[in-house]
Amino acid sequence: MTPSNTLTTPPALRDGTCRIVPLGGIGEVGRNMTTFEIDGKILIVDCGVLFPEEAQPGVDLILPDFEYIRDRLDDVVGIVLTHGHEDHIGAVPYLLRMKQDIPLIGSTLTLALIEAKLEEHRIKPLTLAVKENDVERFGPFECEFVAVNHSIPDALAVAIRTEAGTILHTGDFKMDQLPLDGRITDLRHFARLGEEGVDLFMTDSTNAEVPGFTMTEKNIGTTLETYFTRATKRIIVASFSSHVHRVQQVLDAAALNGRKVAFVGRSMVRNMSIAAKLGYLNVPEGILVDVKKIGNYRDDEVVLMCTGSQGEPMAALSRMANGDHQVQIETGDLVVLASSLIPGNENSVYRVINGLMGLGAEVVHKGNANVHVSGHASQGELMYCYNIVRPRNVMPVHGEVRHLIANGRIAEATGVPSENVLLTADGTVVDLRDGVAEIVGDVECGYVYVDGSSIGAITESDLKDRRVLGEEGFISVITVINRQTGKIVSGPDIHARGVAEDDKVFDSVKPKIIKALEEAAASGKQHTTHQLQQVVRRAIGSWVNRKLRRRPMIVPVVLEA
């Protein structure tokens, strides 16, 4: 396997060569986006978001870095969306803000979900609906679409044919043999492409560390029915707002037990309305009720289907756990977290679970019950795919570094030469020519943070400041000094927030600050105001670190009289 470790400028793109650059989704679970370029034209596959971790306070979303294509948007012939999950479509509105007429290509459900999202951004996109077995040409790219099974209906893999070779991108997929909608991953289609010759196989790595085969979705229905039958009060189920299959199972279990279902959360209401309208969600007659009317029913007649399975602070379930939602958790309520734990969200999810249990709810989750099935192929399924496709080169995608490495090892085990397994990172440049794929350089590719209406303005330095403020507190020191005499006219006045100690604790350090300033003024050197502020910072900083064992943010202000 060939890892990419250093940042090197790629050479100019040669004629007849296809350049592949992942701008997200490599080394992380989320913000999936890859560009393909040949003959001066660019095709994009997916454009998703990553959700922030605790170390990124105040951040709403994390986008792919569009800088690589910012000046090339006129060359983009289309954006292929493999399916409708946020980590594959969530960043589309932010890219289309830069150029609204880039065509979006995807399945009917995928396009319906992104169109609803774009409507909120007041963007009317150009779209082309495709289905499995369709073949469409976009400039120098011929795209053939393949049915794959995932945790959302209508997912597609895409085979991209260019003069440089054929690339097969799986998107997210698994090989459920008994899917709820009867739509399995089309391995016969994979085999036909393999017989034709796949020069680069880009495969979902999320479950590459998991042995065996991913369990079938139908098993979840039986578990839900068991819990629904024994529940004596309200049932609250949390899942991704786009997990149509899981919602279908909740509706079916509720119908069997004579319960009404209310959707909670704007995205849940919107997405399930779209799925039902398009026929992807079968809603039993009379089962849905407005959440505002659940008070008209007994507790044992109600199921609430909500968002927040990942512990997102503003999602419905988190707010219920905190007691600041219209739905108040009561003793005996059954809460089911019907989703996996996205890496990095563990602490947030367990915090929500603890909050719910503290309010008296029984909480069922993947750790103690069979209430979730992954949407991604495990090792056995990946091995099947490699043996069927027999690719010349492999580039694992969609996963953390450990997932990518595990996926690469599976490829090697099936006979792909080690030197033909390309381990990449966001920004790695891969060139494909005459069936040979190689890493040729890297481009700058960082995180782009969305914070309210701000996009890209928040930096890692800002996040470090926020972490310091949240963890260590804040101290301001205001001092007025006579520039002519070097004597302190007023202060230092010290105010602290989030440090716990009373402000009087700083009385002992004030003489040290005064002495440091007067010594600086008496040294004969002409100090700027900034330099005097640094003198104050050092004096109080070392004292706080030594006496209070803290490293707060210190903001010194020196005024001249």
C-alpha positions as CSV (number, residue, x, y, z in Angstrom):
1,M,0.0,0.0,0.0
2,T,1.2,3.5,-0.8
3,P,0.6,6.1,1.9
4,S,0.7,9.8,1.2
5,N,2.7,11.7,4.0
6,T,4.1,14.9,2.6
7,L,2.6,17.9,0.8
8,T,4.1,18.1,-2.7
9,T,2.9,20.1,-5.6
10,P,1.4,17.9,-8.3
11,P,2.7,18.2,-11.9
12,A,0.6,19.7,-14.7
13,L,-2.1,17.4,-15.8
14,R,-1.2,15.6,-19.0
15,D,-3.6,15.0,-21.8
16,G,-5.4,11.7,-21.5
17,T,-4.9,11.5,-17.8
18,C,-7.7,11.6,-15.2
19,R,-6.9,13.4,-12.0
20,I,-8.8,12.3,-8.8
21,V,-8.7,14.6,-5.8
22,P,-10.7,13.9,-2.7
23,L,-11.7,17.1,-0.9
24,G,-13.3,15.3,2.1
25,G,-14.2,11.9,3.4
26,I,-10.7,10.5,3.5
27,G,-9.5,10.0,7.1
28,E,-12.9,11.0,8.5
29,V,-16.5,9.8,8.5
30,G,-18.3,12.7,6.7
31,R,-18.0,15.6,4.3
32,N,-17.5,13.2,1.3
33,M,-16.5,14.9,-1.9
34,T,-14.2,13.9,-4.7
35,T,-13.3,15.6,-8.0
36,F,-12.4,13.9,-11.3
37,E,-10.7,16.0,-14.0
38,I,-9.8,15.2,-17.6
39,D,-9.5,17.3,-20.7
40,G,-10.1,20.5,-18.8
41,K,-13.5,19.4,-17.4
42,I,-14.3,18.4,-13.8
43,L,-16.9,15.9,-12.4
44,I,-17.7,16.0,-8.7
45,V,-19.0,12.9,-6.8
46,D,-20.9,13.9,-3.6
47,C,-20.7,17.1,-1.6
48,G,-21.4,16.4,2.1
49,V,-20.9,17.8,5.5
50,L,-19.1,16.6,8.7
51,F,-20.7,17.3,12.0
52,P,-18.6,18.9,14.7
53,E,-17.0,17.2,17.7
54,E,-16.7,18.6,21.2
55,A,-13.3,20.1,20.4
56,Q,-15.0,22.4,17.9
57,P,-17.4,24.5,20.1
58,G,-19.9,26.7,18.4
59,V,-19.4,25.1,15.0
60,D,-22.6,24.1,13.2
61,L,-21.2,22.2,10.2
62,I,-17.9,21.4,8.6
63,L,-17.6,21.7,4.8
64,P,-15.2,20.3,2.2
65,D,-12.6,22.8,1.2
66,F,-13.8,24.2,-2.1
67,E,-10.6,26.3,-2.7
68,Y,-9.2,23.7,-5.2
69,I,-12.1,24.3,-7.6
70,R,-13.1,27.8,-6.6
71,D,-11.6,29.3,-9.8
72,R,-12.7,26.3,-12.0
73,L,-16.4,26.2,-11.4
74,D,-17.2,27.0,-15.1
75,D,-15.4,23.7,-15.9
76,V,-17.6,21.6,-13.6
77,V,-19.9,19.5,-15.7
78,G,-22.0,18.1,-12.9
79,I,-22.2,16.8,-9.3
80,V,-23.2,13.2,-9.0
81,L,-24.9,12.5,-5.7
82,T,-24.7,8.8,-4.7
83,H,-27.5,9.0,-2.0
84,G,-29.3,11.4,0.2
85,H,-27.5,11.4,3.5
86,E,-26.2,14.7,4.9
87,D,-22.6,13.5,4.7
88,H,-23.0,13.2,0.9
89,I,-25.4,16.1,0.0
90,G,-25.3,18.6,3.0
91,A,-22.6,20.9,1.5
92,V,-24.3,21.2,-1.9
93,P,-26.1,24.5,-1.0
94,Y,-22.8,26.1,0.0
95,L,-21.1,25.0,-3.3
96,L,-24.1,26.2,-5.4
97,R,-24.0,29.6,-3.7
98,M,-20.8,30.0,-5.7
99,K,-22.4,28.9,-9.0
100,Q,-26.0,27.9,-9.0
101,D,-26.3,26.3,-12.5
102,I,-24.0,23.3,-11.8
103,P,-26.2,20.3,-12.7
104,L,-27.1,17.8,-9.9
105,I,-27.3,14.2,-10.9
106,G,-28.9,11.6,-8.7
107,S,-31.8,9.3,-8.0
108,T,-35.3,10.5,-7.5
109,L,-35.3,10.4,-3.7
110,T,-31.8,11.9,-3.5
111,L,-32.7,14.9,-5.7
112,A,-36.0,15.4,-3.8
113,L,-34.1,15.6,-0.5
114,I,-31.5,18.1,-1.8
115,E,-34.1,20.2,-3.6
116,A,-36.0,20.6,-0.3
117,K,-32.8,21.7,1.3
118,L,-31.9,24.1,-1.5
119,E,-35.3,25.7,-1.3
120,E,-34.5,26.9,2.2
121,H,-31.4,28.5,0.7
122,R,-33.5,30.0,-2.1
123,I,-31.7,28.1,-4.8
124,K,-33.4,26.4,-7.7
125,P,-31.1,23.8,-9.1
126,L,-30.6,22.2,-12.4
127,T,-31.2,18.5,-11.9
128,L,-31.1,15.2,-13.8
129,A,-32.8,12.2,-12.3
130,V,-31.1,8.8,-13.0
131,K,-31.7,5.3,-12.0
132,E,-29.8,2.0,-12.0
133,N,-28.5,0.9,-15.4
134,D,-28.8,4.4,-16.9
135,V,-25.8,5.7,-18.9
136,E,-25.3,9.5,-19.2
137,R,-22.5,11.5,-20.6
138,F,-21.2,14.7,-19.0
139,G,-18.5,16.2,-21.1
140,P,-15.6,13.7,-21.3
141,F,-17.2,11.5,-18.6
142,E,-19.5,8.7,-19.3
143,C,-21.3,7.7,-16.2
144,E,-23.1,4.4,-15.7
145,F,-25.2,4.0,-12.5
146,V,-25.5,0.8,-10.4
147,A,-28.1,-0.1,-7.8
148,V,-26.6,-0.5,-4.3
149,N,-28.2,-1.1,-1.0
150,H,-27.7,1.3,1.9
151,S,-29.6,2.6,4.9
152,I,-31.5,5.0,2.7
153,P,-33.5,4.0,-0.5
154,D,-32.3,4.8,-4.0
155,A,-28.6,4.7,-3.4
156,L,-26.3,4.4,-6.5
157,A,-22.8,3.5,-7.3
158,V,-21.3,5.1,-10.4
159,A,-18.9,3.8,-13.0
160,I,-17.0,6.7,-14.6
161,R,-15.5,5.9,-18.0
162,T,-12.8,8.2,-19.4
163,E,-10.1,7.8,-22.0
164,A,-7.7,7.3,-19.1
165,G,-9.6,4.3,-17.8
166,T,-12.8,3.2,-15.9
167,I,-13.4,4.2,-12.3
168,L,-16.0,2.5,-10.1
169,H,-17.1,4.5,-7.1
170,T,-19.4,2.5,-4.7
171,G,-20.7,5.4,-2.6
172,D,-21.9,4.1,0.7
173,F,-23.2,0.5,0.3
174,K,-23.8,-2.9,1.9
175,M,-25.0,-6.3,0.6
176,D,-28.2,-6.8,2.5
177,Q,-29.8,-9.9,0.9
178,L,-33.3,-9.2,2.4
179,P,-33.7,-5.4,2.1
180,L,-37.1,-3.9,3.1
181,D,-37.6,-2.5,-0.4
182,G,-36.3,-5.6,-2.2
183,R,-33.6,-3.5,-3.9
184,I,-30.3,-5.4,-3.5
185,T,-26.8,-4.3,-4.4
186,D,-26.5,-5.4,-8.1
187,L,-23.4,-7.7,-8.0
188,R,-24.2,-8.9,-11.5
189,H,-23.7,-5.3,-12.7
190,F,-20.4,-5.1,-10.7
191,A,-19.3,-8.3,-12.4
192,R,-20.1,-7.0,-15.9
193,L,-18.0,-3.9,-15.1
194,G,-15.3,-6.1,-13.8
195,E,-15.3,-8.1,-17.0
196,E,-15.0,-4.9,-19.0
197,G,-12.1,-3.8,-16.7
198,V,-12.1,-1.5,-13.7
199,D,-8.9,0.5,-13.5
200,L,-9.6,2.2,-10.2
201,F,-12.1,0.8,-7.5
202,M,-13.0,3.4,-4.9
203,T,-14.7,1.5,-2.1
204,D,-16.6,2.4,1.1
205,S,-14.3,1.7,4.1
206,T,-16.6,2.5,7.0
207,N,-17.0,-1.1,8.2
208,A,-13.7,-2.5,6.9
209,E,-12.6,-3.4,10.4
210,V,-15.9,-5.4,11.1
211,P,-15.6,-9.2,10.4
212,G,-18.2,-11.1,8.5
213,F,-21.3,-9.7,7.0
214,T,-23.6,-6.8,8.0
215,M,-26.8,-8.1,9.5
216,T,-30.0,-7.7,7.4
217,E,-32.3,-4.7,8.1
218,K,-35.3,-7.0,8.6
219,N,-34.0,-8.3,11.9
220,I,-34.5,-4.8,13.4
221,G,-38.3,-5.0,12.8
222,T,-38.6,-8.0,15.1
223,T,-36.7,-6.3,17.9
224,L,-38.8,-3.1,17.6
225,E,-42.0,-5.1,17.7
226,T,-40.9,-6.9,20.9
227,Y,-40.1,-3.6,22.7
228,F,-43.3,-1.9,21.4
229,T,-45.4,-4.8,22.6
230,R,-44.1,-4.7,26.2
231,A,-44.0,-0.9,26.5
232,T,-46.7,0.5,28.9
233,K,-46.1,4.3,28.3
234,R,-44.9,6.5,25.5
235,I,-42.3,5.3,23.1
236,I,-39.7,7.7,21.7
237,V,-37.5,6.5,18.8
238,A,-34.5,8.5,17.6
239,S,-32.9,8.0,14.3
240,F,-31.4,9.9,11.3
241,S,-34.0,12.1,9.7
242,S,-33.3,10.4,6.3
243,H,-33.4,6.7,7.5
244,V,-36.6,5.8,5.6
245,H,-36.3,2.1,6.3
246,R,-36.0,2.6,10.0
247,V,-39.0,4.9,10.1
248,Q,-40.9,2.3,8.1
249,Q,-40.2,-0.3,10.7
250,V,-41.3,2.1,13.5
251,L,-44.6,2.8,11.6
252,D,-45.2,-1.0,11.1
253,A,-44.5,-1.8,14.8
254,A,-46.7,1.1,15.9
255,A,-49.6,-0.1,13.7
256,L,-49.3,-3.6,15.1
257,N,-49.7,-2.3,18.6
258,G,-52.4,0.2,17.9
259,R,-50.2,3.3,18.5
260,K,-50.2,6.7,16.7
261,V,-46.9,8.1,15.4
262,A,-45.9,11.8,15.5
263,F,-42.8,13.0,13.7
264,V,-40.7,15.4,15.9
265,G,-38.1,17.7,14.3
266,R,-38.2,19.8,11.2
267,S,-35.9,17.6,9.2
268,M,-37.7,14.4,10.2
269,V,-41.1,15.9,9.2
270,R,-39.7,17.2,5.9
271,N,-37.9,14.1,4.8
272,M,-40.6,11.6,5.7
273,S,-43.2,13.8,3.9
274,I,-41.0,13.6,0.8
275,A,-40.4,9.9,1.1
276,A,-44.2,9.2,1.6
277,K,-45.1,11.4,-1.4
278,L,-42.7,9.6,-3.7
279,G,-43.8,6.1,-2.5
280,Y,-40.6,5.2,-0.6
281,L,-42.5,5.2,2.8
282,N,-45.7,3.3,3.2
283,V,-47.7,5.1,5.8
284,P,-50.7,3.1,7.3
285,E,-54.0,4.9,7.1
286,G,-54.6,7.2,10.0
287,I,-51.4,6.4,11.9
288,L,-49.8,9.8,11.8
289,V,-50.8,12.6,14.1
290,D,-49.4,16.1,14.8
291,V,-47.0,16.3,17.7
292,K,-49.1,19.1,19.1
293,K,-52.1,16.8,19.5
294,I,-50.4,13.9,21.3
295,G,-52.0,15.1,24.5
296,N,-55.3,13.8,23.1
297,Y,-54.0,10.3,23.4
298,R,-53.1,8.0,26.3
299,D,-49.4,7.4,26.9
300,D,-49.7,3.8,25.7
301,E,-51.1,5.0,22.4
302,V,-48.2,7.3,21.3
303,V,-44.9,6.8,19.5
304,L,-42.7,9.9,18.8
305,M,-40.2,9.6,15.9
306,C,-37.5,12.2,16.4
307,T,-34.0,13.3,15.5
308,G,-31.0,13.4,17.8
309,S,-29.6,9.9,17.8
310,Q,-26.1,11.3,17.7
311,G,-26.5,13.6,20.7
312,E,-26.6,16.8,18.6
313,P,-27.2,19.6,21.1
314,M,-30.1,21.3,19.2
315,A,-31.8,18.1,18.1
316,A,-35.1,17.0,19.6
317,L,-33.8,14.1,21.8
318,S,-31.0,16.2,23.3
319,R,-33.5,18.9,24.3
320,M,-35.8,16.3,25.8
321,A,-32.9,15.0,27.9
322,N,-32.2,18.5,29.0
323,G,-35.8,19.2,29.8
324,D,-36.2,22.1,27.4
325,H,-38.4,20.5,24.8
326,Q,-42.2,20.6,24.5
327,V,-42.1,16.8,25.1
328,Q,-41.2,16.2,28.7
329,I,-39.7,12.8,29.5
330,E,-41.6,10.9,32.2
331,T,-40.9,7.9,34.4
332,G,-41.6,4.7,32.4
333,D,-41.1,6.2,28.9
334,L,-39.2,3.9,26.5
335,V,-36.5,5.7,24.4
336,V,-35.0,3.7,21.5
337,L,-31.8,5.1,19.9
338,A,-32.1,3.3,16.5
339,S,-28.8,4.3,15.0
340,S,-25.1,3.6,15.1
341,L,-22.5,5.8,16.9
342,I,-20.6,8.0,14.5
343,P,-17.0,8.1,15.7
344,G,-16.5,11.2,17.8
345,N,-20.1,11.4,19.0
346,E,-19.8,8.8,21.8
347,N,-19.6,11.3,24.7
348,S,-22.5,13.4,23.4
349,V,-24.7,10.3,23.0
350,Y,-23.9,8.9,26.4
351,R,-24.6,12.3,27.9
352,V,-28.0,12.2,26.4
353,I,-28.6,8.6,27.5
354,N,-27.6,9.5,31.1
355,G,-30.0,12.5,31.0
356,L,-32.9,10.5,29.7
357,M,-32.3,7.7,32.3
358,G,-32.0,10.4,35.0
359,L,-35.5,11.5,34.1
360,G,-36.8,8.0,34.6
361,A,-36.9,6.7,31.0
362,E,-35.8,3.2,29.9
363,V,-33.2,3.7,27.2
364,V,-32.6,1.0,24.5
365,H,-29.6,1.5,22.2
366,K,-27.2,-0.5,20.1
367,G,-25.0,-1.3,23.1
368,N,-27.8,-3.3,24.9
369,A,-30.2,-4.4,22.1
370,N,-30.4,-5.2,18.5
371,V,-31.9,-1.9,17.4
372,H,-29.6,-0.9,14.6
373,V,-28.0,-2.4,11.5
374,S,-25.2,-0.6,9.8
375,G,-25.6,0.7,6.2
376,H,-22.0,-0.3,5.3
377,A,-20.3,-3.4,4.0
378,S,-18.3,-5.4,6.4
379,Q,-15.1,-7.4,5.6
380,G,-16.9,-10.4,4.0
381,E,-18.9,-8.2,1.7
382,L,-15.9,-6.1,0.7
383,M,-14.0,-9.3,-0.1
384,Y,-16.8,-10.5,-2.3
385,C,-16.8,-7.2,-4.2
386,Y,-13.0,-7.3,-4.8
387,N,-13.2,-10.9,-6.1
388,I,-16.1,-10.0,-8.4
389,V,-14.7,-6.7,-9.8
390,R,-11.0,-7.7,-9.9
391,P,-9.8,-4.1,-10.1
392,R,-6.4,-3.1,-11.3
393,N,-6.0,-0.4,-8.6
394,V,-7.9,0.3,-5.4
395,M,-8.4,3.6,-3.5
396,P,-10.3,3.1,-0.2
397,V,-12.6,6.0,0.6
398,H,-15.1,7.0,3.2
399,G,-13.6,6.3,6.6
400,E,-11.0,7.1,9.2
401,V,-7.3,6.2,8.7
402,R,-7.8,2.8,10.4
403,H,-10.8,2.0,8.2
404,L,-8.8,2.9,5.0
405,I,-5.9,0.7,6.1
406,A,-8.2,-2.2,6.9
407,N,-9.9,-1.9,3.5
408,G,-6.6,-1.8,1.7
409,R,-5.5,-5.0,3.5
410,I,-8.7,-6.7,2.3
411,A,-7.9,-5.7,-1.3
412,E,-4.4,-7.1,-0.9
413,A,-5.8,-10.4,0.5
414,T,-7.8,-10.8,-2.7
415,G,-4.8,-10.4,-4.9
416,V,-4.5,-6.7,-5.6
417,P,-0.8,-5.9,-5.6
418,S,0.3,-3.8,-2.6
419,E,1.7,-1.0,-4.8
420,N,-1.7,-0.7,-6.5
421,V,-3.5,0.0,-3.2
422,L,-3.5,3.8,-2.8
423,L,-3.9,5.1,0.8
424,T,-4.7,8.7,0.5
425,A,-5.8,11.7,2.6
426,D,-8.0,14.7,1.9
427,G,-6.2,16.7,-0.8
428,T,-4.1,13.8,-2.1
429,V,-3.8,14.0,-5.9
430,V,-4.1,10.7,-7.8
431,D,-3.5,10.4,-11.6
432,L,-5.0,7.6,-13.6
433,R,-3.5,6.9,-17.1
434,D,-3.5,3.8,-19.2
435,G,-4.8,1.7,-16.3
436,V,-2.1,2.9,-14.0
437,A,-3.0,4.9,-10.9
438,E,-0.4,6.7,-8.8
439,I,-0.2,9.4,-6.1
440,V,1.5,12.5,-7.7
441,G,1.1,15.2,-5.1
442,D,-1.2,17.0,-2.7
443,V,-3.2,20.2,-2.6
444,E,-4.1,22.3,0.4
445,C,-7.3,20.9,1.9
446,G,-8.5,22.1,5.3
447,Y,-11.7,22.2,7.3
448,V,-14.2,24.9,6.4
449,Y,-16.4,25.8,9.4
450,V,-19.9,27.0,9.3
451,D,-20.8,29.1,12.4
452,G,-24.2,30.7,12.1
453,S,-24.1,32.9,9.0
454,S,-20.3,32.8,8.9
455,I,-18.7,30.4,6.4
456,G,-14.9,29.8,6.5
457,A,-14.2,32.8,8.8
458,I,-13.6,30.6,11.9
459,T,-10.0,29.3,12.2
460,E,-8.3,26.7,14.3
461,S,-6.9,29.5,16.4
462,D,-10.5,30.7,17.1
463,L,-11.5,27.2,18.1
464,K,-8.5,27.0,20.4
465,D,-9.6,30.3,22.0
466,R,-13.1,28.9,22.5
467,R,-11.8,25.8,24.1
468,V,-9.6,27.8,26.5
469,L,-12.6,30.0,27.4
470,G,-14.8,27.0,28.0
471,E,-12.3,24.9,29.9
472,E,-10.0,27.4,31.7
473,G,-11.9,30.7,31.9
474,F,-11.1,34.3,31.2
475,I,-9.1,37.0,33.1
476,S,-9.0,40.7,32.1
477,V,-6.4,43.1,33.6
478,I,-6.9,46.9,33.1
479,T,-4.1,49.2,34.0
480,V,-3.6,53.0,33.4
481,I,0.1,54.1,33.3
482,N,1.6,57.6,33.1
483,R,3.9,57.4,30.0
484,Q,6.1,60.3,31.2
485,T,6.8,59.0,34.8
486,G,6.2,55.3,34.3
487,K,4.0,55.3,37.4
488,I,0.7,53.4,37.7
489,V,-2.1,55.9,37.7
490,S,-5.0,53.4,38.1
491,G,-5.3,49.6,38.6
492,P,-4.5,47.0,37.9
493,D,-8.2,46.1,38.0
494,I,-8.6,42.3,37.6
495,H,-11.8,40.6,36.6
496,A,-12.3,36.9,36.1
497,R,-15.0,34.7,34.6
498,G,-15.1,30.9,34.7
499,V,-12.1,30.7,37.1
500,A,-14.2,29.8,40.1
501,E,-12.1,31.8,42.6
502,D,-13.3,35.1,44.0
503,D,-11.7,38.2,42.4
504,K,-10.1,39.0,45.8
505,V,-7.7,36.1,45.3
506,F,-5.9,38.3,42.7
507,D,-5.0,40.9,45.3
508,S,-1.7,39.2,46.0
509,V,-0.6,39.4,42.3
510,K,-1.4,43.1,41.8
511,P,1.9,44.3,43.4
512,K,3.8,41.9,41.1
513,I,2.1,43.4,38.0
514,I,2.8,46.9,39.2
515,K,6.5,46.1,39.9
516,A,6.9,44.5,36.4
517,L,5.4,47.5,34.7
518,E,7.4,50.0,36.6
519,E,10.6,48.0,36.0
520,A,9.8,47.9,32.2
521,A,9.2,51.7,32.2
522,A,12.4,52.4,34.2
523,S,14.6,50.3,31.9
524,G,15.2,53.2,29.6
525,K,13.7,51.4,26.6
526,Q,10.8,52.8,24.7
527,H,8.0,50.2,25.1
528,T,5.0,50.1,23.0
529,T,1.5,49.6,24.5
530,H,1.5,46.1,23.1
531,Q,4.9,45.3,24.8
532,L,3.6,46.6,28.2
533,Q,0.5,44.4,27.8
534,Q,2.7,41.4,27.3
535,V,4.6,42.3,30.5
536,V,1.2,42.2,32.3
537,R,0.3,38.9,30.6
538,R,3.5,37.2,31.7
539,A,3.3,38.5,35.2
540,I,-0.2,37.3,35.9
541,G,0.0,34.3,33.7
542,S,2.9,32.7,35.5
543,W,1.2,33.5,38.9
544,V,-2.1,32.0,37.9
545,N,-0.4,28.9,36.5
546,R,1.6,28.4,39.7
547,K,-1.0,29.3,42.3
548,L,-4.3,28.3,40.7
549,R,-3.1,25.5,38.4
550,R,-5.0,27.0,35.5
551,R,-4.2,28.4,32.0
552,P,-7.1,30.9,31.3
553,M,-7.4,33.3,28.5
554,I,-5.7,36.5,29.7
555,V,-6.6,39.9,28.1
556,P,-4.4,42.6,29.4
557,V,-5.3,46.3,28.6
558,V,-2.7,49.0,29.3
559,L,-3.9,52.6,28.8
560,E,-1.7,55.7,28.8
561,A,-2.6,58.8,30.8
